[in-house]
Amino acid sequence: MSQGYGIELYFDPALENQVLKAWNVLARRQISTHLIEIESRPRITLFSTPFTDPLKLENIVKVFASKQESLPISFSSIGSFPNDHNALFLAPTPSSALLQCHSQLWDAMKKEGIEIGEEYRPDSWIPYCPVAEEVPKSRMAEAFTVLRDLKLPVTGYAMDIGLVEFSPVREIFSYMLGNTVEA
């Protein structure tokens, strides 16, 4: 049974490989393998909800993707949220292009009457790319140290947008940003 759905930005292969390298180092050190186990993909989540109609979202995302260009992404810092998930992430520099992309998607979804949680509203959303989840508390400092060894900033592009069901992660659809598919 699905735990929820997410609309996610995916990266160009080089940037995706840089994130996967961090996942693999943390897995080899037996700090965190959760993202690998749930078959996730490096991403920035633009929207997440426990329930939605994937068919309704598909048209919104397809039209949205056709109006976007690939987005430059620069992961410039590492962080963690103050909760019990013990997750670590790479934080992108919040460029106007990234913030505008999120805001435009939010507007398109709101226009279609889709409920959006507080944490995904444009004035609350924190963009991030998870690199470790469910890290044992006793190993958080070690995980931060491993991630600090990454040569930041790590740069590339967001190239695709897709809808996934989780967990485990199952992609329902994805579209290349700037696609010319007629809606």
ROVEXZA-278369 format. One line per 10 residues: number of its first residue (from 1); their letters; for each residue x, y, z negated of N, C-alpha, C. Coordinates in nm, 4 decimals, always signed. Atoms other than C-alpha are relative to their C-alpha. Layout:
BEGIN
NUM	a	X,Y,Z,X,Y,Z,X,Y,Z | ...
REM end
This chain:
BEGIN
1	msqgygiely	+0.0839,-0.1199,+0.0000,+0.0000,+0.0000,+0.0000,+0.0874,+0.1250,+0.0000 | -0.0766,-0.1227,-0.0148,+0.1253,+0.3459,+0.0926,+0.0015,+0.0827,-0.1288 | -0.0115,-0.0943,+0.1111,+0.2554,+0.5775,-0.1768,-0.0166,+0.1431,+0.0487 | +0.0178,-0.1330,-0.0531,+0.2304,+0.8728,+0.0574,+0.0554,+0.0153,+0.1395 | -0.0459,-0.0361,-0.1333,+0.3273,+1.0487,+0.3772,+0.0876,+0.1233,-0.0105 | -0.0842,-0.1184,-0.0040,+0.5928,+1.3034,+0.4645,+0.0257,+0.0430,+0.1431 | -0.0443,-0.0558,-0.1277,+0.6683,+1.5321,+0.7566,+0.1446,+0.0406,-0.0218 | -0.1428,-0.0131,+0.0233,+1.0434,+1.5323,+0.7980,+0.0728,+0.0520,+0.1227 | -0.0925,-0.0426,-0.1049,+1.3125,+1.7058,+0.9989,+0.1162,-0.0978,+0.0021 | -0.1118,+0.0913,-0.0171,+1.5768,+1.4689,+1.1382,+0.1132,+0.0711,+0.0730
11	fdpalenqvl	-0.1200,-0.0695,-0.0453,+1.9311,+1.5596,+1.2371,+0.0602,-0.0606,+0.1264 | -0.0766,+0.0527,-0.1117,+2.1582,+1.5218,+1.5350,+0.0880,-0.1144,-0.0524 | -0.0742,+0.1185,+0.0463,+2.3656,+1.1993,+1.5230,+0.1242,+0.0319,-0.0843 | -0.1216,-0.0310,+0.0763,+2.6852,+1.3648,+1.3972,-0.0337,+0.0428,-0.1428 | +0.0386,-0.0439,+0.1343,+2.5123,+1.5372,+1.1042,-0.0608,-0.1162,-0.0780 | +0.0573,+0.1162,+0.0663,+2.3103,+1.2249,+1.0258,+0.1109,-0.0932,-0.0509 | -0.1111,+0.0867,+0.0419,+2.6355,+1.0251,+1.0139,+0.0758,+0.0560,-0.1200 | -0.0664,-0.0606,+0.1164,+2.7889,+1.2733,+0.7685,-0.0790,-0.0279,-0.1280 | +0.0841,+0.0285,+0.1162,+2.4940,+1.2260,+0.5322,+0.0076,-0.1494,-0.0339 | -0.0090,+0.1445,+0.0228,+2.5039,+0.8473,+0.5775,+0.1336,-0.0383,-0.0641
21	kawnvlarrq	-0.1312,+0.0261,+0.0604,+2.8731,+0.8556,+0.4882,-0.0081,+0.0213,-0.1517 | +0.0172,-0.0253,+0.1441,+2.7786,+1.0071,+0.1486,-0.0813,-0.1122,-0.0638 | +0.0818,+0.1104,+0.0520,+2.5073,+0.7411,+0.0993,+0.0862,-0.1246,-0.0193 | -0.0812,+0.1218,+0.0045,+2.7584,+0.4664,+0.1772,+0.1084,+0.0042,-0.1066 | -0.1001,-0.0121,+0.1067,+3.0270,+0.5985,-0.0580,-0.0661,-0.0246,-0.1354 | +0.0723,+0.0206,+0.1258,+2.7723,+0.6108,-0.3410,-0.0443,-0.1455,-0.0156 | +0.0390,+0.1417,+0.0058,+2.6549,+0.2590,-0.2528,+0.1215,-0.0883,-0.0307 | -0.1208,+0.0795,+0.0255,+3.0106,+0.1177,-0.2428,+0.0450,+0.0091,-0.1451 | -0.0371,-0.0184,+0.1407,+3.0720,+0.2619,-0.5881,-0.1095,-0.0486,-0.0944 | +0.1129,+0.0536,+0.0748,+2.7440,+0.1042,-0.7009,-0.0641,+0.1060,-0.0912
31	isthlieies	+0.0643,-0.1100,+0.0713,+2.6073,+0.4422,-0.8100,-0.1470,+0.0084,+0.0397 | +0.1379,-0.0072,-0.0485,+2.2954,+0.4504,-0.5900,-0.0098,-0.0641,+0.1374 | +0.0282,+0.0631,-0.1291,+2.1610,+0.2322,-0.3104,-0.1470,+0.0185,+0.0384 | +0.1456,-0.0106,-0.0164,+1.7958,+0.3356,-0.3356,-0.0415,+0.0459,+0.1401 | +0.0402,-0.0522,-0.1309,+1.7753,+0.5388,-0.0105,+0.0249,-0.1022,+0.1108 | -0.0294,+0.1055,-0.0965,+1.9360,+0.2540,+0.1837,-0.1032,-0.1115,-0.0135 | +0.0945,+0.1102,+0.0248,+1.7079,-0.0060,+0.0220,-0.1405,+0.0294,+0.0511 | +0.1354,-0.0323,-0.0467,+1.3867,+0.1803,+0.1086,-0.0023,+0.0332,+0.1494 | -0.0131,-0.0209,-0.1443,+1.5128,+0.2184,+0.4668,-0.0334,+0.1432,+0.0406 | +0.0199,-0.1408,-0.0278,+1.5056,+0.5940,+0.4539,+0.0969,+0.0448,+0.1086
41	rpritlfstp	-0.0868,-0.0600,-0.1011,+1.6762,+0.8233,+0.7029,+0.0366,+0.1391,-0.0518 | -0.0346,-0.1366,+0.0428,+1.8687,+1.1462,+0.6337,-0.1006,+0.1001,+0.0570 | +0.1056,-0.0917,-0.0416,+1.6163,+1.4284,+0.6438,-0.0139,+0.1153,-0.0969 | +0.0532,-0.1059,+0.0852,+1.4696,+1.7477,+0.5066,-0.1512,-0.0150,+0.0077 | +0.1452,+0.0167,+0.0020,+1.1088,+1.6975,+0.3990,-0.0669,+0.1366,+0.0002 | +0.0734,-0.1260,-0.0124,+0.8805,+1.9810,+0.5094,-0.1335,-0.0048,-0.0739 | +0.1324,+0.0151,+0.0584,+0.5608,+1.8387,+0.3575,-0.0135,-0.1441,-0.0457 | +0.0253,+0.1348,+0.0490,+0.4604,+1.5383,+0.1491,-0.1336,-0.0005,-0.0736 | +0.1305,+0.0113,+0.0645,+0.1226,+1.4158,+0.0252,-0.0307,-0.1471,-0.0250 | +0.0383,+0.1391,+0.0226,-0.0222,+1.1011,-0.1275,-0.1050,-0.0493,+0.0996
51	ftdplkleni	+0.1002,+0.0431,-0.0970,-0.3055,+1.0977,+0.1284,-0.0122,+0.1004,+0.1121 | +0.0213,-0.0839,-0.1173,-0.3600,+1.2290,+0.4759,-0.0518,-0.0883,+0.1127 | +0.0407,+0.0716,-0.1197,-0.4971,+1.1308,+0.8137,+0.1123,+0.0152,+0.1022 | -0.1123,-0.0101,-0.0934,-0.1928,+1.0498,+1.0303,-0.0401,+0.0456,+0.1401 | +0.0430,-0.0399,-0.1344,-0.3938,+1.0946,+1.3509,-0.0236,+0.1507,+0.0082 | +0.0225,-0.1448,+0.0020,-0.4940,+1.4479,+1.2516,+0.1337,+0.0737,+0.0005 | -0.1309,-0.0645,+0.0053,-0.1333,+1.5326,+1.1721,+0.0770,-0.0133,+0.1300 | -0.0794,+0.0209,-0.1215,+0.0014,+1.3903,+1.4964,-0.0161,+0.1132,+0.0998 | +0.0206,-0.1090,-0.0953,-0.1575,+1.6546,+1.7163,+0.0626,+0.1300,-0.0504 | -0.0594,-0.1212,+0.0578,-0.0501,+1.9331,+1.4792,+0.1513,-0.0023,+0.0194
61	vkvfaskqes	-0.1465,+0.0102,-0.0085,+0.3104,+1.8077,+1.4731,+0.0470,+0.0043,+0.1450 | -0.0390,+0.0007,-0.1417,+0.3233,+1.7447,+1.8498,+0.0006,+0.1425,+0.0564 | +0.0083,-0.1381,-0.0485,+0.2085,+2.1001,+1.9305,+0.1076,+0.0855,-0.0676 | -0.1012,-0.0751,+0.0743,+0.4340,+2.2436,+1.6576,+0.1395,-0.0257,+0.0575 | -0.1330,+0.0367,-0.0507,+0.7400,+2.0537,+1.7874,+0.0268,+0.0631,+0.1363 | -0.0186,-0.0552,-0.1348,+0.6824,+2.1791,+2.1421,+0.0338,+0.1484,-0.0031 | -0.0239,-0.1442,+0.0108,+0.7064,+2.5386,+2.0184,+0.1287,+0.0336,-0.0750 | -0.1218,-0.0207,+0.0783,+1.0282,+2.4903,+1.8154,+0.1223,-0.0333,+0.0830 | -0.1296,+0.0387,-0.0563,+1.3901,+2.4747,+1.9177,+0.0761,-0.0735,-0.1093 | -0.0817,+0.0645,+0.1022,+1.6534,+2.2676,+1.7453,+0.0506,+0.1084,-0.0957
71	lpisfssigs	-0.0361,-0.0966,+0.1045,+1.7525,+2.4334,+1.4175,+0.1414,-0.0255,-0.0495 | -0.1309,+0.0201,+0.0614,+2.1083,+2.4904,+1.3005,-0.0177,-0.0259,-0.1498 | +0.0049,+0.0362,+0.1419,+2.1587,+2.3290,+0.9588,+0.1431,+0.0020,-0.0531 | -0.1309,-0.0003,+0.0659,+2.4497,+2.3918,+0.7243,-0.0206,-0.0382,-0.1464 | +0.0063,+0.0427,+0.1393,+2.4638,+2.1872,+0.4054,+0.1210,+0.0572,-0.0705 | -0.1096,-0.0750,+0.0611,+2.6688,+2.4118,+0.1809,+0.0173,-0.0240,-0.1488 | -0.0140,+0.0263,+0.1434,+2.6073,+2.2876,-0.1735,-0.0678,-0.1316,-0.0358 | +0.0632,+0.1207,+0.0522,+2.5054,+1.9875,-0.3819,-0.0811,+0.0391,-0.1226 | +0.0831,-0.0340,+0.1148,+2.2388,+1.9817,-0.6481,-0.0795,-0.1188,-0.0497 | +0.0876,+0.0992,+0.0618,+1.9943,+1.7919,-0.8644,-0.1191,+0.0741,-0.0599
81	fpndhnalfl	+0.1169,-0.0601,+0.0624,+1.6424,+1.8610,-0.9842,-0.0077,-0.0412,-0.1465 | +0.0095,+0.0312,+0.1431,+1.5688,+1.8738,-1.3593,-0.1195,-0.0900,-0.0306 | +0.1078,+0.0950,+0.0286,+1.3471,+1.5656,-1.3677,+0.0602,-0.1377,-0.0246 | -0.0469,+0.1345,+0.0347,+1.3697,+1.1953,-1.4463,+0.0335,-0.0875,+0.1196 | -0.0305,+0.0805,-0.1184,+1.4292,+1.0811,-1.0871,+0.1498,-0.0175,+0.0213 | -0.1457,+0.0072,-0.0114,+1.8041,+1.1378,-1.1244,+0.0427,-0.0030,+0.1462 | -0.0313,-0.0118,-0.1422,+1.8325,+1.2445,-0.7619,+0.1038,+0.1087,+0.0213 | -0.0979,-0.0993,-0.0429,+2.1183,+1.4294,-0.5993,-0.0278,+0.0320,+0.1464 | +0.0294,-0.0404,-0.1371,+2.0921,+1.6243,-0.2766,+0.1039,+0.0954,+0.0526 | -0.0738,-0.1047,-0.0686,+2.2718,+1.8350,-0.0223,-0.0995,+0.1118,+0.0269
91	aptpssallq	+0.0893,-0.1141,-0.0209,+2.1213,+2.1816,-0.0041,+0.0458,+0.0790,+0.1220 | -0.0366,-0.0815,-0.1149,+2.1107,+2.3645,+0.3264,+0.0003,+0.1481,-0.0367 | +0.0091,-0.1445,+0.0119,+2.1859,+2.7317,+0.3443,-0.1388,+0.0364,+0.0539 | +0.1386,-0.0267,-0.0433,+1.8272,+2.8654,+0.3616,-0.0060,+0.1082,+0.1083 | -0.0012,-0.0943,-0.1122,+1.8523,+3.0282,+0.7047,-0.1418,+0.0479,+0.0308 | +0.1321,-0.0512,-0.0376,+1.5702,+3.2423,+0.8376,-0.0675,-0.0960,+0.0983 | +0.0584,+0.0949,-0.0957,+1.5210,+2.9858,+1.1189,-0.0644,-0.1183,-0.0725 | +0.0542,+0.1132,+0.0748,+1.4702,+2.6990,+0.8705,-0.1247,+0.0423,-0.0787 | +0.1146,-0.0473,+0.0783,+1.2386,+2.9016,+0.6461,-0.1189,+0.0345,+0.0894 | +0.1071,-0.0334,-0.0939,+1.0409,+3.0265,+0.9459,-0.0643,-0.1269,+0.0563
101	chsqlwdamk	+0.0515,+0.1280,-0.0490,+1.0061,+2.6704,+1.0811,-0.0980,-0.0588,-0.1020 | +0.0856,+0.0540,+0.1050,+0.8635,+2.5527,+0.7485,-0.1285,+0.0813,-0.0135 | +0.1155,-0.0879,+0.0158,+0.6327,+2.8535,+0.7186,-0.0991,-0.0166,+0.1156 | +0.0876,+0.0173,-0.1159,+0.4964,+2.8051,+1.0718,-0.0733,-0.1338,-0.0061 | +0.0666,+0.1292,+0.0153,+0.4247,+2.4365,+1.0055,-0.1080,+0.0107,-0.1076 | +0.0969,-0.0191,+0.1081,+0.2520,+2.5312,+0.6792,-0.1239,+0.0729,+0.0521 | +0.1120,-0.0757,-0.0570,+0.0383,+2.7866,+0.8667,-0.0859,-0.0883,+0.0915 | +0.0733,+0.0871,-0.0929,-0.0560,+2.5301,+1.1352,-0.0827,-0.1030,-0.0762 | +0.0730,+0.0991,+0.0781,-0.1561,+2.2745,+0.8736,-0.1145,+0.0637,-0.0774 | +0.1041,-0.0705,+0.0747,-0.3503,+2.5246,+0.6656,-0.1172,+0.0357,+0.0929
111	kegieigeey	+0.1018,-0.0354,-0.0996,-0.5359,+2.6383,+0.9792,-0.0902,-0.1199,+0.0311 | +0.0766,+0.1223,-0.0257,-0.6471,+2.2742,+1.0281,-0.0661,-0.0555,-0.1260 | +0.0669,+0.0396,+0.1230,-0.7706,+2.2535,+0.6683,+0.0702,-0.1089,-0.0800 | -0.0747,+0.1029,+0.0725,-0.4968,+2.0239,+0.5379,+0.0474,+0.0572,-0.1331 | -0.0420,-0.0415,+0.1345,-0.4386,+2.0503,+0.1630,+0.1503,-0.0135,-0.0144 | -0.1451,-0.0012,+0.0160,-0.0811,+2.1404,+0.0778,+0.0317,+0.0251,-0.1457 | -0.0389,-0.0142,+0.1400,+0.0694,+2.0917,-0.2649,+0.0829,+0.1244,-0.0237 | -0.0703,-0.1225,+0.0396,+0.2187,+2.3860,-0.4504,+0.1482,-0.0013,+0.0377 | -0.1443,+0.0050,-0.0230,+0.5777,+2.2641,-0.4084,+0.0378,+0.0134,+0.1478 | -0.0286,-0.0145,-0.1434,+0.5468,+2.2825,-0.0263,-0.0512,+0.1306,+0.0581
121	rpdswipycp	+0.0401,-0.1326,-0.0484,+0.4051,+2.6334,-0.0035,+0.1261,+0.0805,+0.0320 | -0.1209,-0.0721,-0.0405,+0.6476,+2.8727,+0.1700,+0.0721,+0.0751,-0.1133 | -0.0673,-0.0737,+0.1072,+0.7125,+3.0730,-0.1480,+0.0497,-0.0904,-0.1127 | -0.0439,+0.0948,+0.1028,+0.7845,+2.7548,-0.3521,+0.0941,-0.1073,+0.0527 | -0.0726,+0.1110,-0.0605,+0.9497,+2.5117,-0.1091,+0.1506,+0.0131,-0.0168 | -0.1460,+0.0052,+0.0125,+1.3089,+2.4109,-0.1785,+0.0495,-0.1043,+0.1005 | -0.0492,+0.0963,-0.0986,+1.4738,+2.2544,+0.1268,+0.1197,-0.0772,-0.0557 | -0.1128,+0.0808,+0.0448,+1.7085,+1.9646,+0.0511,+0.0026,-0.1312,+0.0766 | -0.0199,+0.1300,-0.0628,+1.8468,+1.6405,+0.1911,+0.0473,-0.0961,-0.1079 | -0.0402,+0.0913,+0.1066,+1.8508,+1.3560,-0.0621,+0.1209,-0.0846,+0.0407
131	vaeevpksrm	-0.1140,+0.0885,-0.0236,+2.1789,+1.1644,-0.0929,+0.0075,-0.1114,-0.1034 | +0.0033,+0.1055,+0.1013,+2.1110,+0.9604,-0.4082,-0.1264,+0.0160,-0.0827 | +0.1179,-0.0004,+0.0866,+1.8026,+0.8638,-0.6073,+0.0157,-0.1113,-0.1024 | -0.0039,+0.0980,+0.1087,+1.7584,+0.6738,-0.9319,+0.1441,-0.0299,-0.0449 | -0.1373,+0.0133,+0.0496,+2.1185,+0.7362,-1.0360,-0.0064,-0.0190,-0.1518 | -0.0015,+0.0141,+0.1457,+2.1807,+0.6025,-1.3880,+0.0545,+0.1287,-0.0642 | -0.0431,-0.1251,+0.0650,+2.2126,+0.9015,-1.6235,+0.1479,-0.0008,-0.0343 | -0.1404,+0.0115,+0.0396,+2.5504,+0.7741,-1.7387,+0.0954,+0.0157,+0.1185 | -0.0853,-0.0086,-0.1187,+2.6767,+0.7993,-1.3777,-0.0239,+0.1269,+0.0813 | +0.0283,-0.1243,-0.0733,+2.5410,+1.1408,-1.2743,+0.1265,+0.0824,+0.0227
141	aeaftvlrdl	-0.1227,-0.0799,-0.0148,+2.8731,+1.3171,-1.3389,+0.0909,-0.0614,+0.1059 | -0.0819,+0.0688,-0.1003,+3.0587,+1.0542,-1.1344,-0.0567,+0.0231,+0.1406 | +0.0632,-0.0214,-0.1299,+2.8058,+1.0916,-0.8505,+0.0266,+0.1420,+0.0500 | -0.0312,-0.1377,-0.0388,+2.8531,+1.4700,-0.8503,+0.1446,+0.0102,+0.0471 | -0.1420,-0.0040,-0.0363,+3.2293,+1.4196,-0.8372,+0.0214,-0.0593,+0.1393 | -0.0106,+0.0621,-0.1320,+3.1960,+1.1861,-0.5380,-0.0490,+0.0973,+0.1073 | +0.0560,-0.0926,-0.0992,+2.9770,+1.4385,-0.3557,+0.0838,+0.1264,+0.0145 | -0.0863,-0.1186,-0.0091,+3.2127,+1.7248,-0.4396,+0.1174,-0.0241,+0.0928 | -0.1101,+0.0323,-0.0912,+3.4747,+1.5404,-0.2353,-0.0396,+0.0122,+0.1470 | +0.0417,-0.0268,-0.1378,+3.2644,+1.5975,+0.0773,+0.0582,+0.1335,+0.0417
151	klpvtgyamd	-0.0538,-0.1271,-0.0496,+3.4111,+1.8671,+0.2910,-0.1175,+0.0869,+0.0443 | +0.1119,-0.0883,-0.0303,+3.1319,+2.1234,+0.2721,+0.0519,+0.1329,+0.0523 | +0.1330,+0.0367,-0.0483,+2.9801,+2.2874,+0.4601,+0.0062,-0.1097,+0.1063 | +0.0220,+0.0988,-0.1046,+2.8564,+2.0030,+0.6775,-0.1077,+0.0603,+0.0890 | +0.0926,-0.0712,-0.0887,+2.6854,+2.1482,+0.9834,-0.0459,-0.0862,+0.1165 | +0.0567,+0.0678,-0.1161,+2.4707,+2.0318,+1.2703,-0.1351,+0.0609,+0.0310 | +0.1311,-0.0485,-0.0428,+2.1158,+2.0585,+1.3959,-0.1112,-0.0937,-0.0437 | +0.1231,+0.0771,+0.0123,+1.7662,+1.9451,+1.3086,-0.0534,-0.0103,+0.1423 | +0.0356,+0.0233,-0.1399,+1.6554,+1.7864,+1.6365,-0.1409,-0.0559,+0.0191 | +0.1280,+0.0684,-0.0115,+1.3351,+1.5933,+1.5640,-0.0840,+0.0270,-0.1240
161	iglvefspvr	+0.0926,-0.0090,+0.1122,+1.0281,+1.6109,+1.3438,-0.0909,-0.1220,+0.0076 | +0.0807,+0.1207,-0.0019,+0.8317,+1.3074,+1.2382,-0.0841,-0.0161,-0.1247 | +0.0830,+0.0367,+0.1144,+0.5702,+1.1623,+1.0076,+0.0402,-0.1395,-0.0441 | -0.0320,+0.1307,+0.0555,+0.6652,+0.8760,+0.7780,-0.1003,-0.0343,-0.1093 | +0.0739,+0.0551,+0.1129,+0.4733,+0.6576,+0.5406,+0.1062,-0.0602,-0.0916 | -0.0981,+0.0577,+0.0919,+0.6563,+0.5511,+0.2265,-0.0697,-0.0662,-0.1169 | -0.1286,+0.0625,-0.0024,+0.7803,+0.3386,+0.0477,-0.0200,-0.1510,+0.0078 | -0.1157,-0.0442,-0.0768,+0.9503,+0.1541,+0.2111,-0.0419,+0.0954,+0.1118 | +0.0256,-0.1016,-0.1007,+0.9812,+0.4161,+0.4790,-0.0351,-0.0669,+0.1330 | +0.0418,+0.0468,-0.1319,+0.7965,+0.3517,+0.8046,-0.0371,+0.1223,+0.0817
171	eifsymlgnt	+0.0292,-0.1147,-0.0852,+0.8055,+0.6102,+1.0796,-0.1276,-0.0270,+0.0788 | +0.1254,+0.0123,-0.0729,+0.4610,+0.6658,+1.2281,+0.0145,+0.0617,+0.1391 | -0.0315,-0.0631,-0.1283,+0.5714,+0.9069,+1.5028,+0.1082,+0.1038,-0.0230 | -0.0932,-0.1121,+0.0055,+0.8384,+1.1626,+1.5826,+0.0054,+0.0656,+0.1371 | -0.0111,-0.0775,-0.1221,+0.8884,+1.4347,+1.8409,+0.1266,+0.0833,-0.0052 | -0.1185,-0.0837,-0.0106,+1.1961,+1.6134,+1.9623,-0.0447,+0.1463,-0.0069 | +0.0304,-0.1425,+0.0033,+1.1935,+1.9830,+1.8770,+0.0245,+0.0577,+0.1395 | -0.0114,-0.0582,-0.1326,+1.1379,+2.1823,+2.1940,-0.0494,-0.0923,+0.1092 | +0.0505,+0.0934,-0.1020,+0.9693,+1.8882,+2.3677,-0.0998,+0.0726,+0.0901 | +0.0916,-0.0629,-0.0958,+0.7595,+1.9695,+2.6694,-0.1253,-0.0836,+0.0208
181	vea	+0.1189,+0.0845,-0.0069,+0.4867,+1.7135,+2.5988,-0.1231,+0.0907,-0.0079 | +0.1249,-0.0775,+0.0027,+0.1472,+1.8608,+2.6785,-0.0889,-0.0507,-0.1133 | +0.0877,+0.0385,+0.1113,-0.0845,+1.8635,+2.3778,-0.1424,-0.0110,+0.0460
REM end
